[in-house]
Amino acid sequence: MWNGRKLNRQIKELNNQIDSLQSKYNADSIRLSELERNPGAIEKIARERYFMKTDDEDIFMLSDDNNE
C-alpha cells in the first residue's frame, strides 16, 4: 500500500516534468522556426545577448544601480 502511494507520487511528479519539458520544447521549436525563416532574428539575438555590433555603431550599457 505504501509502495503504491509512493509510486503514484512519482508518476505525478514525472508527468509534471513531462508537461514542463513539452512546453519548453514547443517554445524552442517556435523560436527555431523563426530563426530559420528570418535572418534578422539571428542578428537581433546577437545584438541583445552578446552585445555584437556593426562597425559603424557604438554600444552603451545602462544600469539601474543607485550608486552615485
Backbone hydrogen bonds, N-H to C=O, Kabsch-Sander energy under -0.5 kcal/mol:
donor,donor_aa,acceptor,acceptor_aa,energy
5,R,1,M,-1.8
6,K,2,W,-2.5
7,L,3,N,-2.8
8,N,4,G,-2.3
9,R,5,R,-2.2
10,Q,6,K,-2.1
11,I,7,L,-2.5
12,K,8,N,-2.3
13,E,9,R,-2.3
14,L,10,Q,-2.6
15,N,11,I,-2.4
16,N,12,K,-2.1
17,Q,13,E,-2.1
18,I,14,L,-2.4
19,D,15,N,-2.3
20,S,16,N,-2.2
21,L,17,Q,-2.7
22,Q,18,I,-2.5
23,S,19,D,-2.1
24,K,20,S,-2.0
25,Y,21,L,-2.5
26,N,22,Q,-2.4
27,A,23,S,-2.1
28,D,24,K,-2.5
29,S,25,Y,-2.4
30,I,26,N,-2.0
31,R,27,A,-2.2
32,L,28,D,-2.6
33,S,29,S,-2.3
34,E,30,I,-1.9
35,L,31,R,-2.2
36,E,32,L,-2.1
37,R,33,S,-1.9
38,N,34,E,-2.4
41,A,38,N,-1.4
42,I,38,N,-0.6
42,I,39,P,-0.5
43,E,39,P,-1.2
44,K,40,G,-2.1
45,I,41,A,-2.1
46,A,42,I,-2.4
47,R,43,E,-2.3
48,E,44,K,-2.6
49,R,45,I,-2.7
50,Y,45,I,-0.8
50,Y,46,A,-0.9
51,F,47,R,-0.7
52,M,46,A,-1.8
57,E,54,T,-1.5
62,L,60,F,-0.6
